[in-house]
């Protein structure tokens, strides 16, 4: 029988520490602040935004949303983004992606202050994650998977780990984080020759492909740790992951559900990044001590 890796339990464990850290910053006169930049109103974005706002509120982080029209021009988007980026009262910026229509995220990645880049999209942060430099911000979802593995005491050193997906948001940065902790990582993708064998041979299997139920029982090794990052809607219109949960749980030692798994940890990691950014914010140095009695 497998142990369920519950995102809510991981988020709860992170909450107390976050509240303490936010309180300490407030006592120094610093109010940590996140701005979510959203162009358009995709249902996925709105759902993520709701979860993020709720989490920020819970731990005392101010959260604002820059709501931009779906048909905004590239020039106007860059101007709005630049205003948020240059606001000294803002410590973290989350740009909801993908952007609508023909809007290009490239200039925004280049423009964002790496210190405010709490979802790790700037070239500086990408390079740091790939270099194993912990000063950088990794994308929140990739770090949420690590948080989950740590919380459940999963040993990574020398473990054969298959990551399915090679995107810059999940698969690649996650593979770097796993490798930094000495896992032996295989990155699988659409051109992987024998996906079943790669998965079956893994001690730790992480699915981030975005294909409902693609990980079947026969693909999981006996006793494997299975983490499901996928968020999909199945034929019945229900939210589900990439793993056929009911079948794979019979073989897995640990398994994360969808919903209720990694997704529930992502916004806590986001909050932690905002706190880290606020704590090291140079523009805030004049505020330090202004609340002291
Ligand atoms: P993406 O589409 O950018 O990348 C998917 C990757 O999976 C690609 O590298 C592709 O090569 C690989 N892939 C797709 N089908 C495959 C197959 N049949 N066999 C092998 N490899 C295959 O997606 P993404 O942005 O990396 O997101 C992946 C999933 O994670 C999506 O379901 C997304 O909704 C979800 N997601 C979850 C969170 C969270 O907080 N839990 C956050 C971001 C993304």
py3Dmol code that shows the C-alpha trace and the ligand (Angstrom):
import py3Dmol

protein = """\
ATOM      1  CA  UNK A   1       0.000   0.000   0.000  1.00  0.00           C
ATOM      2  CA  UNK A   2       1.400   3.387  -0.875  1.00  0.00           C
ATOM      3  CA  UNK A   3       1.680   6.535   1.204  1.00  0.00           C
ATOM      4  CA  UNK A   4      -0.138   9.531  -0.265  1.00  0.00           C
ATOM      5  CA  UNK A   5       2.008  12.648  -0.544  1.00  0.00           C
ATOM      6  CA  UNK A   6      -0.452  15.336   0.430  1.00  0.00           C
ATOM      7  CA  UNK A   7       0.280  18.842  -0.764  1.00  0.00           C
ATOM      8  CA  UNK A   8      -1.830  20.373   2.019  1.00  0.00           C
ATOM      9  CA  UNK A   9       0.385  18.761   4.664  1.00  0.00           C
ATOM     10  CA  UNK A  10       3.521  20.103   3.016  1.00  0.00           C
ATOM     11  CA  UNK A  11       2.003  23.591   2.682  1.00  0.00           C
ATOM     12  CA  UNK A  12       0.909  23.506   6.323  1.00  0.00           C
ATOM     13  CA  UNK A  13       4.418  22.681   7.460  1.00  0.00           C
ATOM     14  CA  UNK A  14       5.754  25.639   5.442  1.00  0.00           C
ATOM     15  CA  UNK A  15       3.077  28.066   6.654  1.00  0.00           C
ATOM     16  CA  UNK A  16       4.259  28.562  10.242  1.00  0.00           C
ATOM     17  CA  UNK A  17       7.789  29.423   9.180  1.00  0.00           C
ATOM     18  CA  UNK A  18       6.541  31.816   6.495  1.00  0.00           C
ATOM     19  CA  UNK A  19       4.326  33.644   8.997  1.00  0.00           C
ATOM     20  CA  UNK A  20       7.268  34.031  11.373  1.00  0.00           C
ATOM     21  CA  UNK A  21       9.473  35.386   8.603  1.00  0.00           C
ATOM     22  CA  UNK A  22       6.833  37.835   7.345  1.00  0.00           C
ATOM     23  CA  UNK A  23       6.233  39.067  10.912  1.00  0.00           C
ATOM     24  CA  UNK A  24       9.962  39.639  11.358  1.00  0.00           C
ATOM     25  CA  UNK A  25      10.090  41.691   8.146  1.00  0.00           C
ATOM     26  CA  UNK A  26       7.053  43.722   9.177  1.00  0.00           C
ATOM     27  CA  UNK A  27       8.712  44.442  12.501  1.00  0.00           C
ATOM     28  CA  UNK A  28      11.573  45.959  10.484  1.00  0.00           C
ATOM     29  CA  UNK A  29       9.094  48.116   8.556  1.00  0.00           C
ATOM     30  CA  UNK A  30       9.062  45.967   5.411  1.00  0.00           C
ATOM     31  CA  UNK A  31       5.757  44.745   3.986  1.00  0.00           C
ATOM     32  CA  UNK A  32       6.534  41.926   1.509  1.00  0.00           C
ATOM     33  CA  UNK A  33       4.567  42.453  -1.698  1.00  0.00           C
ATOM     34  CA  UNK A  34       3.847  40.279  -4.730  1.00  0.00           C
ATOM     35  CA  UNK A  35       2.334  41.558  -7.968  1.00  0.00           C
ATOM     36  CA  UNK A  36       0.703  39.050 -10.299  1.00  0.00           C
ATOM     37  CA  UNK A  37       0.715  40.276 -13.891  1.00  0.00           C
ATOM     38  CA  UNK A  38      -2.147  38.794 -15.875  1.00  0.00           C
ATOM     39  CA  UNK A  39      -3.043  39.552 -19.485  1.00  0.00           C
ATOM     40  CA  UNK A  40      -6.526  38.315 -20.358  1.00  0.00           C
ATOM     41  CA  UNK A  41      -8.590  36.020 -18.156  1.00  0.00           C
ATOM     42  CA  UNK A  42      -7.820  32.368 -18.962  1.00  0.00           C
ATOM     43  CA  UNK A  43      -9.614  30.061 -16.483  1.00  0.00           C
ATOM     44  CA  UNK A  44      -6.241  28.349 -15.627  1.00  0.00           C
ATOM     45  CA  UNK A  45      -4.698  31.725 -14.819  1.00  0.00           C
ATOM     46  CA  UNK A  46      -7.659  32.769 -12.690  1.00  0.00           C
ATOM     47  CA  UNK A  47      -7.495  29.501 -10.734  1.00  0.00           C
ATOM     48  CA  UNK A  48      -3.756  29.884 -10.108  1.00  0.00           C
ATOM     49  CA  UNK A  49      -4.219  33.544  -9.184  1.00  0.00           C
ATOM     50  CA  UNK A  50      -6.946  32.679  -6.638  1.00  0.00           C
ATOM     51  CA  UNK A  51      -4.721  30.056  -5.000  1.00  0.00           C
ATOM     52  CA  UNK A  52      -1.724  32.388  -4.907  1.00  0.00           C
ATOM     53  CA  UNK A  53      -3.706  35.305  -3.441  1.00  0.00           C
ATOM     54  CA  UNK A  54      -5.185  33.099  -0.750  1.00  0.00           C
ATOM     55  CA  UNK A  55      -1.757  31.771   0.235  1.00  0.00           C
ATOM     56  CA  UNK A  56      -0.171  35.262   0.341  1.00  0.00           C
ATOM     57  CA  UNK A  57      -3.015  36.547   2.491  1.00  0.00           C
ATOM     58  CA  UNK A  58      -2.669  33.588   4.847  1.00  0.00           C
ATOM     59  CA  UNK A  59       0.968  34.365   5.606  1.00  0.00           C
ATOM     60  CA  UNK A  60       0.679  38.185   5.558  1.00  0.00           C
ATOM     61  CA  UNK A  61       2.153  39.011   2.142  1.00  0.00           C
ATOM     62  CA  UNK A  62       0.481  41.833   0.219  1.00  0.00           C
ATOM     63  CA  UNK A  63      -0.715  40.609  -3.169  1.00  0.00           C
ATOM     64  CA  UNK A  64      -1.844  42.831  -6.015  1.00  0.00           C
ATOM     65  CA  UNK A  65      -2.939  41.866  -9.505  1.00  0.00           C
ATOM     66  CA  UNK A  66      -2.044  43.929 -12.564  1.00  0.00           C
ATOM     67  CA  UNK A  67      -4.980  43.001 -14.801  1.00  0.00           C
ATOM     68  CA  UNK A  68      -4.240  43.744 -18.428  1.00  0.00           C
ATOM     69  CA  UNK A  69      -6.556  43.318 -21.416  1.00  0.00           C
ATOM     70  CA  UNK A  70      -6.113  40.261 -23.607  1.00  0.00           C
ATOM     71  CA  UNK A  71      -5.633  42.480 -26.664  1.00  0.00           C
ATOM     72  CA  UNK A  72      -2.937  44.670 -25.089  1.00  0.00           C
ATOM     73  CA  UNK A  73      -0.110  45.624 -27.467  1.00  0.00           C
ATOM     74  CA  UNK A  74       3.409  44.327 -26.886  1.00  0.00           C
ATOM     75  CA  UNK A  75       4.617  47.885 -26.296  1.00  0.00           C
ATOM     76  CA  UNK A  76       1.952  48.628 -23.712  1.00  0.00           C
ATOM     77  CA  UNK A  77       2.551  45.269 -21.986  1.00  0.00           C
ATOM     78  CA  UNK A  78       6.249  46.081 -21.679  1.00  0.00           C
ATOM     79  CA  UNK A  79       5.444  49.556 -20.311  1.00  0.00           C
ATOM     80  CA  UNK A  80       3.060  48.150 -17.680  1.00  0.00           C
ATOM     81  CA  UNK A  81       5.550  45.433 -16.777  1.00  0.00           C
ATOM     82  CA  UNK A  82       8.323  47.970 -16.476  1.00  0.00           C
ATOM     83  CA  UNK A  83       6.237  50.072 -14.040  1.00  0.00           C
ATOM     84  CA  UNK A  84       5.775  47.066 -11.735  1.00  0.00           C
ATOM     85  CA  UNK A  85       9.415  46.070 -12.139  1.00  0.00           C
ATOM     86  CA  UNK A  86      10.634  49.498 -11.088  1.00  0.00           C
ATOM     87  CA  UNK A  87       8.255  49.941  -8.164  1.00  0.00           C
ATOM     88  CA  UNK A  88      10.469  49.793  -5.031  1.00  0.00           C
ATOM     89  CA  UNK A  89       7.505  48.582  -2.959  1.00  0.00           C
ATOM     90  CA  UNK A  90       7.236  45.390  -5.049  1.00  0.00           C
ATOM     91  CA  UNK A  91       9.428  42.436  -4.059  1.00  0.00           C
ATOM     92  CA  UNK A  92       8.126  39.724  -6.356  1.00  0.00           C
ATOM     93  CA  UNK A  93       6.513  39.575  -9.801  1.00  0.00           C
ATOM     94  CA  UNK A  94       4.617  36.592 -11.128  1.00  0.00           C
ATOM     95  CA  UNK A  95       3.819  36.803 -14.825  1.00  0.00           C
ATOM     96  CA  UNK A  96       1.037  34.375 -15.732  1.00  0.00           C
ATOM     97  CA  UNK A  97       2.013  32.389 -18.797  1.00  0.00           C
ATOM     98  CA  UNK A  98       1.490  31.562 -21.584  1.00  0.00           C
ATOM     99  CA  UNK A  99       0.660  35.075 -22.727  1.00  0.00           C
ATOM    100  CA  UNK A 100      -2.338  35.466 -25.016  1.00  0.00           C
ATOM    101  CA  UNK A 101      -2.162  35.820 -28.778  1.00  0.00           C
ATOM    102  CA  UNK A 102       1.059  36.976 -30.309  1.00  0.00           C
ATOM    103  CA  UNK A 103       2.493  38.593 -27.193  1.00  0.00           C
ATOM    104  CA  UNK A 104       6.164  37.751 -26.739  1.00  0.00           C
ATOM    105  CA  UNK A 105       7.383  36.810 -23.264  1.00  0.00           C
ATOM    106  CA  UNK A 106      11.050  37.114 -24.361  1.00  0.00           C
ATOM    107  CA  UNK A 107      11.507  40.868 -23.701  1.00  0.00           C
ATOM    108  CA  UNK A 108       9.846  40.500 -20.270  1.00  0.00           C
ATOM    109  CA  UNK A 109      12.214  37.674 -19.304  1.00  0.00           C
ATOM    110  CA  UNK A 110      15.138  39.894 -20.245  1.00  0.00           C
ATOM    111  CA  UNK A 111      13.679  42.926 -18.453  1.00  0.00           C
ATOM    112  CA  UNK A 112      12.597  41.499 -15.095  1.00  0.00           C
ATOM    113  CA  UNK A 113      14.792  42.366 -12.121  1.00  0.00           C
ATOM    114  CA  UNK A 114      16.306  38.958 -11.195  1.00  0.00           C
ATOM    115  CA  UNK A 115      15.714  39.778  -7.507  1.00  0.00           C
ATOM    116  CA  UNK A 116      11.972  40.147  -8.174  1.00  0.00           C
ATOM    117  CA  UNK A 117      11.844  37.199 -10.543  1.00  0.00           C
ATOM    118  CA  UNK A 118      10.207  34.874  -8.017  1.00  0.00           C
ATOM    119  CA  UNK A 119       9.188  32.289 -10.637  1.00  0.00           C
ATOM    120  CA  UNK A 120      12.659  31.965 -12.110  1.00  0.00           C
ATOM    121  CA  UNK A 121      12.167  33.031 -15.730  1.00  0.00           C
ATOM    122  CA  UNK A 122      15.048  35.493 -16.227  1.00  0.00           C
ATOM    123  CA  UNK A 123      18.257  34.338 -17.939  1.00  0.00           C
ATOM    124  CA  UNK A 124      20.180  35.094 -14.712  1.00  0.00           C
ATOM    125  CA  UNK A 125      17.995  32.830 -12.599  1.00  0.00           C
ATOM    126  CA  UNK A 126      17.920  30.090 -15.227  1.00  0.00           C
ATOM    127  CA  UNK A 127      21.735  30.152 -15.347  1.00  0.00           C
ATOM    128  CA  UNK A 128      21.972  30.011 -11.551  1.00  0.00           C
ATOM    129  CA  UNK A 129      19.640  27.029 -11.309  1.00  0.00           C
ATOM    130  CA  UNK A 130      21.599  25.227 -14.017  1.00  0.00           C
ATOM    131  CA  UNK A 131      24.882  26.082 -12.263  1.00  0.00           C
ATOM    132  CA  UNK A 132      23.573  24.816  -8.923  1.00  0.00           C
ATOM    133  CA  UNK A 133      23.851  28.315  -7.405  1.00  0.00           C
ATOM    134  CA  UNK A 134      21.248  28.542  -4.640  1.00  0.00           C
ATOM    135  CA  UNK A 135      21.149  32.349  -4.843  1.00  0.00           C
ATOM    136  CA  UNK A 136      18.857  32.061  -7.863  1.00  0.00           C
ATOM    137  CA  UNK A 137      15.106  31.558  -7.922  1.00  0.00           C
ATOM    138  CA  UNK A 138      14.000  28.248  -9.447  1.00  0.00           C
ATOM    139  CA  UNK A 139      10.544  28.051 -11.034  1.00  0.00           C
ATOM    140  CA  UNK A 140       8.073  27.491  -8.171  1.00  0.00           C
ATOM    141  CA  UNK A 141       6.629  24.227  -9.500  1.00  0.00           C
ATOM    142  CA  UNK A 142      10.051  22.603  -9.844  1.00  0.00           C
ATOM    143  CA  UNK A 143      10.947  23.645  -6.301  1.00  0.00           C
ATOM    144  CA  UNK A 144       7.543  22.462  -5.031  1.00  0.00           C
ATOM    145  CA  UNK A 145       8.388  18.939  -6.180  1.00  0.00           C
ATOM    146  CA  UNK A 146      11.666  19.112  -4.230  1.00  0.00           C
ATOM    147  CA  UNK A 147       9.801  20.399  -1.188  1.00  0.00           C
ATOM    148  CA  UNK A 148       7.432  17.454  -1.405  1.00  0.00           C
ATOM    149  CA  UNK A 149      10.264  14.928  -1.659  1.00  0.00           C
ATOM    150  CA  UNK A 150      12.052  16.540   1.302  1.00  0.00           C
ATOM    151  CA  UNK A 151       8.913  16.668   3.426  1.00  0.00           C
ATOM    152  CA  UNK A 152       8.361  12.936   2.996  1.00  0.00           C
ATOM    153  CA  UNK A 153      12.017  12.168   3.692  1.00  0.00           C
ATOM    154  CA  UNK A 154      12.672  10.675   0.258  1.00  0.00           C
ATOM    155  CA  UNK A 155      16.374  10.045  -0.181  1.00  0.00           C
ATOM    156  CA  UNK A 156      17.672  11.296  -3.535  1.00  0.00           C
ATOM    157  CA  UNK A 157      21.362  10.457  -3.439  1.00  0.00           C
ATOM    158  CA  UNK A 158      22.208   7.935  -6.154  1.00  0.00           C
ATOM    159  CA  UNK A 159      18.545   7.246  -6.895  1.00  0.00           C
ATOM    160  CA  UNK A 160      17.538   6.549 -10.477  1.00  0.00           C
ATOM    161  CA  UNK A 161      15.109   9.353 -11.230  1.00  0.00           C
ATOM    162  CA  UNK A 162      13.064   9.693 -14.407  1.00  0.00           C
ATOM    163  CA  UNK A 163      11.600  13.126 -15.148  1.00  0.00           C
ATOM    164  CA  UNK A 164       9.034  13.122 -17.948  1.00  0.00           C
ATOM    165  CA  UNK A 165       9.005  16.532 -19.593  1.00  0.00           C
ATOM    166  CA  UNK A 166      11.775  18.901 -20.623  1.00  0.00           C
ATOM    167  CA  UNK A 167      10.074  22.302 -20.417  1.00  0.00           C
ATOM    168  CA  UNK A 168      11.882  25.302 -18.977  1.00  0.00           C
ATOM    169  CA  UNK A 169       9.113  25.683 -16.389  1.00  0.00           C
ATOM    170  CA  UNK A 170       9.152  22.185 -14.909  1.00  0.00           C
ATOM    171  CA  UNK A 171      11.183  19.321 -16.414  1.00  0.00           C
ATOM    172  CA  UNK A 172      14.572  20.942 -17.009  1.00  0.00           C
ATOM    173  CA  UNK A 173      14.942  23.044 -13.855  1.00  0.00           C
ATOM    174  CA  UNK A 174      13.570  20.181 -11.739  1.00  0.00           C
ATOM    175  CA  UNK A 175      16.162  17.845 -13.242  1.00  0.00           C
ATOM    176  CA  UNK A 176      18.898  20.296 -12.230  1.00  0.00           C
ATOM    177  CA  UNK A 177      17.561  20.565  -8.673  1.00  0.00           C
ATOM    178  CA  UNK A 178      17.427  16.766  -8.392  1.00  0.00           C
ATOM    179  CA  UNK A 179      20.929  16.384  -9.777  1.00  0.00           C
ATOM    180  CA  UNK A 180      22.250  18.963  -7.316  1.00  0.00           C
ATOM    181  CA  UNK A 181      21.045  16.596  -4.599  1.00  0.00           C
ATOM    182  CA  UNK A 182      22.895  13.705  -6.258  1.00  0.00           C
ATOM    183  CA  UNK A 183      20.021  11.910  -7.960  1.00  0.00           C
ATOM    184  CA  UNK A 184      20.899  10.112 -11.202  1.00  0.00           C
ATOM    185  CA  UNK A 185      18.486  11.840 -13.561  1.00  0.00           C
ATOM    186  CA  UNK A 186      17.079  10.753 -16.916  1.00  0.00           C
ATOM    187  CA  UNK A 187      15.064  13.431 -18.711  1.00  0.00           C
ATOM    188  CA  UNK A 188      12.357  11.874 -20.890  1.00  0.00           C
ATOM    189  CA  UNK A 189      10.335  13.619 -23.586  1.00  0.00           C
ATOM    190  CA  UNK A 190       8.236  13.023 -26.683  1.00  0.00           C
ATOM    191  CA  UNK A 191      11.199  11.540 -28.616  1.00  0.00           C
ATOM    192  CA  UNK A 192      12.359   9.172 -25.855  1.00  0.00           C
ATOM    193  CA  UNK A 193      12.762   5.764 -27.501  1.00  0.00           C
ATOM    194  CA  UNK A 194      11.393   3.492 -24.782  1.00  0.00           C
ATOM    195  CA  UNK A 195       9.510   5.534 -22.227  1.00  0.00           C
ATOM    196  CA  UNK A 196       8.065   2.497 -20.489  1.00  0.00           C
ATOM    197  CA  UNK A 197      11.509   1.037 -19.745  1.00  0.00           C
ATOM    198  CA  UNK A 198      12.878   4.388 -18.567  1.00  0.00           C
ATOM    199  CA  UNK A 199       9.945   4.776 -16.186  1.00  0.00           C
ATOM    200  CA  UNK A 200       9.929   1.190 -14.954  1.00  0.00           C
ATOM    201  CA  UNK A 201      13.615   1.309 -14.052  1.00  0.00           C
ATOM    202  CA  UNK A 202      13.238   4.481 -11.968  1.00  0.00           C
ATOM    203  CA  UNK A 203      13.293   4.585  -8.163  1.00  0.00           C
ATOM    204  CA  UNK A 204      11.670   8.005  -8.433  1.00  0.00           C
ATOM    205  CA  UNK A 205       9.284   8.805 -11.274  1.00  0.00           C
ATOM    206  CA  UNK A 206       8.158  12.378 -11.874  1.00  0.00           C
ATOM    207  CA  UNK A 207       5.523  13.020 -14.513  1.00  0.00           C
ATOM    208  CA  UNK A 208       5.293  16.523 -15.979  1.00  0.00           C
ATOM    209  CA  UNK A 209       4.038  15.889 -19.506  1.00  0.00           C
ATOM    210  CA  UNK A 210       0.484  17.216 -19.396  1.00  0.00           C
ATOM    211  CA  UNK A 211      -1.082  13.984 -20.704  1.00  0.00           C
ATOM    212  CA  UNK A 212      -3.993  12.650 -18.662  1.00  0.00           C
ATOM    213  CA  UNK A 213      -3.342   9.197 -17.225  1.00  0.00           C
ATOM    214  CA  UNK A 214      -0.315   8.452 -19.438  1.00  0.00           C
ATOM    215  CA  UNK A 215       1.581   6.719 -16.606  1.00  0.00           C
ATOM    216  CA  UNK A 216      -0.033   3.315 -16.323  1.00  0.00           C
ATOM    217  CA  UNK A 217       0.559   0.572 -13.772  1.00  0.00           C
ATOM    218  CA  UNK A 218       2.942  -1.324 -16.040  1.00  0.00           C
ATOM    219  CA  UNK A 219       5.177   1.755 -16.384  1.00  0.00           C
ATOM    220  CA  UNK A 220       5.819   2.081 -12.640  1.00  0.00           C
ATOM    221  CA  UNK A 221       8.487   0.046 -10.872  1.00  0.00           C
ATOM    222  CA  UNK A 222       7.595  -1.894  -7.717  1.00  0.00           C
ATOM    223  CA  UNK A 223       8.058   0.436  -4.708  1.00  0.00           C
ATOM    224  CA  UNK A 224       8.755   3.551  -6.791  1.00  0.00           C
ATOM    225  CA  UNK A 225       8.137   7.074  -5.513  1.00  0.00           C
ATOM    226  CA  UNK A 226       5.717   8.668  -8.003  1.00  0.00           C
ATOM    227  CA  UNK A 227       5.191  12.424  -8.159  1.00  0.00           C
ATOM    228  CA  UNK A 228       2.536  13.768 -10.510  1.00  0.00           C
ATOM    229  CA  UNK A 229       2.976  17.351 -11.705  1.00  0.00           C
ATOM    230  CA  UNK A 230       0.485  17.165 -14.558  1.00  0.00           C
ATOM    231  CA  UNK A 231      -2.731  19.156 -14.489  1.00  0.00           C
ATOM    232  CA  UNK A 232      -5.237  17.950 -17.044  1.00  0.00           C
ATOM    233  CA  UNK A 233      -8.961  17.667 -17.567  1.00  0.00           C
ATOM    234  CA  UNK A 234     -10.096  14.130 -18.373  1.00  0.00           C
ATOM    235  CA  UNK A 235     -12.893  12.971 -20.669  1.00  0.00           C
ATOM    236  CA  UNK A 236     -15.404  13.355 -17.835  1.00  0.00           C
ATOM    237  CA  UNK A 237     -14.362  16.960 -17.383  1.00  0.00           C
ATOM    238  CA  UNK A 238     -12.563  16.258 -14.091  1.00  0.00           C
ATOM    239  CA  UNK A 239      -9.154  17.566 -13.030  1.00  0.00           C
ATOM    240  CA  UNK A 240      -6.532  14.819 -13.166  1.00  0.00           C
ATOM    241  CA  UNK A 241      -2.799  14.282 -13.390  1.00  0.00           C
ATOM    242  CA  UNK A 242      -0.507  12.406 -15.766  1.00  0.00           C
ATOM    243  CA  UNK A 243      -0.581   9.294 -13.576  1.00  0.00           C
ATOM    244  CA  UNK A 244      -3.341   6.703 -13.482  1.00  0.00           C
ATOM    245  CA  UNK A 245      -3.513   7.106  -9.706  1.00  0.00           C
ATOM    246  CA  UNK A 246      -5.748   4.174  -8.753  1.00  0.00           C
ATOM    247  CA  UNK A 247      -3.666   1.693 -10.747  1.00  0.00           C
ATOM    248  CA  UNK A 248      -0.191   3.038  -9.942  1.00  0.00           C
ATOM    249  CA  UNK A 249      -0.829   3.390  -6.197  1.00  0.00           C
ATOM    250  CA  UNK A 250      -0.878  -0.404  -5.952  1.00  0.00           C
ATOM    251  CA  UNK A 251       2.827  -0.467  -6.854  1.00  0.00           C
ATOM    252  CA  UNK A 252       4.176   2.858  -5.577  1.00  0.00           C
ATOM    253  CA  UNK A 253       5.706   3.335  -2.132  1.00  0.00           C
ATOM    254  CA  UNK A 254       4.743   7.035  -2.221  1.00  0.00           C
ATOM    255  CA  UNK A 255       2.431   8.771  -4.662  1.00  0.00           C
ATOM    256  CA  UNK A 256       1.102  12.321  -5.028  1.00  0.00           C
ATOM    257  CA  UNK A 257      -2.522  12.903  -6.090  1.00  0.00           C
ATOM    258  CA  UNK A 258      -3.999  15.465  -8.491  1.00  0.00           C
ATOM    259  CA  UNK A 259      -5.647  17.595  -7.298  1.00  0.00           C
ATOM    260  CA  UNK A 260      -4.189  17.914  -3.806  1.00  0.00           C
ATOM    261  CA  UNK A 261      -0.550  17.238  -4.633  1.00  0.00           C
ATOM    262  CA  UNK A 262       2.240  19.393  -6.061  1.00  0.00           C
ATOM    263  CA  UNK A 263      -0.158  22.183  -7.089  1.00  0.00           C
ATOM    264  CA  UNK A 264      -0.985  22.865  -3.445  1.00  0.00           C
ATOM    265  CA  UNK A 265       2.691  23.413  -2.620  1.00  0.00           C
ATOM    266  CA  UNK A 266       3.545  25.718  -5.534  1.00  0.00           C
ATOM    267  CA  UNK A 267       1.980  28.848  -4.036  1.00  0.00           C
ATOM    268  CA  UNK A 268       3.798  28.260  -0.716  1.00  0.00           C
ATOM    269  CA  UNK A 269       7.098  28.159  -2.591  1.00  0.00           C
ATOM    270  CA  UNK A 270       6.048  31.377  -4.334  1.00  0.00           C
ATOM    271  CA  UNK A 271       5.425  32.974  -0.923  1.00  0.00           C
ATOM    272  CA  UNK A 272       8.826  31.822   0.306  1.00  0.00           C
ATOM    273  CA  UNK A 273      10.484  33.414  -2.727  1.00  0.00           C
ATOM    274  CA  UNK A 274       8.714  36.732  -2.095  1.00  0.00           C
ATOM    275  CA  UNK A 275       9.885  36.664   1.521  1.00  0.00           C
ATOM    276  CA  UNK A 276      13.456  35.905   0.420  1.00  0.00           C
ATOM    277  CA  UNK A 277      13.365  38.767  -2.054  1.00  0.00           C
ATOM    278  CA  UNK A 278      11.968  41.198   0.541  1.00  0.00           C
ATOM    279  CA  UNK A 279      14.579  40.111   3.080  1.00  0.00           C
ATOM    280  CA  UNK A 280      17.445  40.920   0.737  1.00  0.00           C
ATOM    281  CA  UNK A 281      15.886  44.001  -0.872  1.00  0.00           C
ATOM    282  CA  UNK A 282      18.375  46.863  -1.142  1.00  0.00           C
ATOM    283  CA  UNK A 283      15.638  49.407  -1.878  1.00  0.00           C
ATOM    284  CA  UNK A 284      14.125  48.529   1.517  1.00  0.00           C
ATOM    285  CA  UNK A 285      17.257  49.216   3.539  1.00  0.00           C
ATOM    286  CA  UNK A 286      16.065  52.732   4.447  1.00  0.00           C
ATOM    287  CA  UNK A 287      12.904  51.171   5.927  1.00  0.00           C
ATOM    288  CA  UNK A 288      14.727  48.821   8.242  1.00  0.00           C
ATOM    289  CA  UNK A 289      14.260  49.915  11.783  1.00  0.00           C
ATOM    290  CA  UNK A 290      11.649  52.554  10.909  1.00  0.00           C
ATOM    291  CA  UNK A 291       9.105  50.530  12.889  1.00  0.00           C
ATOM    292  CA  UNK A 292      11.444  50.002  15.810  1.00  0.00           C
ATOM    293  CA  UNK A 293      10.298  51.560  19.072  1.00  0.00           C
TER     294      UNK A 293
END
"""
ligand_1 = """\
44
LIG
P 4.892 21.631 -21.664
O 3.791 21.283 -22.606
O 5.668 22.877 -21.856
O 5.926 20.423 -21.645
C 5.516 19.095 -21.622
C 6.732 18.206 -21.764
O 6.310 16.849 -21.678
C 7.486 18.367 -23.076
O 8.856 18.500 -22.802
C 7.220 17.056 -23.834
O 8.373 16.610 -24.542
C 6.855 16.088 -22.743
N 5.823 15.166 -23.172
C 4.569 15.460 -23.582
N 3.922 14.326 -23.949
C 4.775 13.303 -23.760
C 4.696 11.909 -23.977
N 3.596 11.334 -24.434
N 5.799 11.166 -23.700
C 6.929 11.733 -23.228
N 7.059 13.051 -22.997
C 5.989 13.819 -23.279
O 4.223 21.578 -20.208
P 4.774 22.180 -18.805
O 4.524 23.623 -18.753
O 6.134 21.637 -18.533
O 3.741 21.471 -17.826
C 3.682 20.063 -17.712
C 2.446 19.684 -16.912
O 2.574 20.206 -15.593
C 1.138 20.259 -17.473
O 0.093 19.342 -17.221
C 0.916 21.498 -16.634
O -0.441 21.845 -16.536
C 1.467 21.029 -15.310
N 1.920 22.120 -14.431
C 1.608 21.985 -13.124
C 1.995 22.983 -12.234
C 1.682 22.794 -10.780
O 1.777 23.740 -9.994
N 1.324 21.581 -10.337
C 2.671 24.105 -12.701
C 3.040 24.192 -14.041
C 2.650 23.166 -14.893
"""
view = py3Dmol.view(width=600, height=400)
view.addModel(protein, "pdb")
view.setStyle({"model": 0}, {"cartoon": {"style": "trace"}})
view.addModel(ligand_1, "xyz")
view.setStyle({"model": 1}, {"stick": {}})
view.zoomTo()
view.show()
